[in-house]
Amino acid sequence: MALLLLAAALGAPAQGKSVFRDCKDCPLMRVLPAGGFIMGSPEREAGRGSAEGPRHRVVIARPFAIGLYDVTRAQFAVFARETGYAGDPKCDWRSPRVRGQPMDQSNMDPVVCVSWSDAEAYAKWLSSKARHTYRLPSEAEWEYAARAGSRSATPWGNGDAREFANYGSEQCCAAFASGRDRWLYTSPVGSFRPNRFGLYDMLGNVWQRTEDCGHANYSGAPRDGSAWLSGGDCTTRVVRGGAWFSSFDQLRSAVRAADPADFRKNDIGFRVARSL
């Protein structure tokens, strides 16, 4: 019931061929078409880091599904209740803090303080519940979903970023609120306009975990959209998208970072994917 109320509160689209939910407690999923795109950023893109190249073409041969929203606290709470998951008291998903002060999240905010292994455990539990295989998206799938056909640094082009995303101060790094972006910390999922694929919060709000191991750049990266699980440092995993704490130059479709897989932080969450 809580998730049905959540969907209603968010104005979630009705289930159909492109949007579906496999079970009562499952996230809403969006089907994305097969397609190709150029992964990475051009050398002249403002804020570009060396990890964002070399640019290369990726072709995703089959449609796949990805969460309409980041996994919420309400959704994660069902997993925690049914599996007995408690989390880490140093960064507790139930009561995350910033410099000792509560973040005061709502149940519709994205869950934070979850490690890569926590996100994997959630996907495994969800797979059993839904009788379909859920997983973290590959880094290439994530960027394909975030770009939604765009080639600019952000999917909204040159528009006012605070109309489209929750992020921090213009100079790294501190919480900041202005205009439509009125939240210092996380915002309820779906608070900003979706991209052209109909996905919410692909940039900003929380960093999102992917399946891929950490690599210094794209030399040797797969070109078929699969997760890159060899030749890198698999004690780290890639996060994408920037967060409420990030400066604008981290709020780009190509930005990537790799954090320790067991790292829990108040600005890292995740969304799930499913093969079709």
KAKAPE-V977680 format. One record per backbone hydrogen bond with DSSP energy under -0.5 kcal/mol. NH is the residue of the N-H (numbers start at 1). CO is the residue of the C=O. If there is no record, write none. Layout:
# KAKAPE-V977680
nh | co
NH | CO
NH | CO
This chain:
# KAKAPE-V977680
nh | co
5 | 1
6 | 2
7 | 3
8 | 4
9 | 5
10 | 6
11 | 8
12 | 7
16 | 19
20 | 29
26 | 23
29 | 20
30 | 66
31 | 18
32 | 64
35 | 60
37 | 58
39 | 37
39 | 56
41 | 52
45 | 42
48 | 45
52 | 49
53 | 50
56 | 39
58 | 37
59 | 223
60 | 35
60 | 58
61 | 59
64 | 32
65 | 274
66 | 30
67 | 272
68 | 28
69 | 28
71 | 270
73 | 109
74 | 107
76 | 72
77 | 73
78 | 74
79 | 75
80 | 76
81 | 77
82 | 78
83 | 79
84 | 80
85 | 80
88 | 91
89 | 87
91 | 88
92 | 89
93 | 91
95 | 92
98 | 101
101 | 98
103 | 96
109 | 106
110 | 187
111 | 71
113 | 265
114 | 268
116 | 261
117 | 261
119 | 115
120 | 116
121 | 117
122 | 118
123 | 119
124 | 120
125 | 121
126 | 122
127 | 123
128 | 124
129 | 125
130 | 126
131 | 127
132 | 127
134 | 132
135 | 273
137 | 271
141 | 225
142 | 138
143 | 139
144 | 140
145 | 141
146 | 142
147 | 143
148 | 144
150 | 147
157 | 154
159 | 156
163 | 160
164 | 161
165 | 161
167 | 165
168 | 243
168 | 246
169 | 174
178 | 181
181 | 178
182 | 180
189 | 108
191 | 188
193 | 163
195 | 199
198 | 195
200 | 68
204 | 241
205 | 166
206 | 204
207 | 267
208 | 240
209 | 269
210 | 238
211 | 137
213 | 228
214 | 233
214 | 236
218 | 53
221 | 218
229 | 227
233 | 214
234 | 232
236 | 233
237 | 259
238 | 212
239 | 257
240 | 208
241 | 255
244 | 205
246 | 243
250 | 247
251 | 248
252 | 250
253 | 153
255 | 252
257 | 239
259 | 237
261 | 235
263 | 260
268 | 265
269 | 207
273 | 135
274 | 65
275 | 133
276 | 63
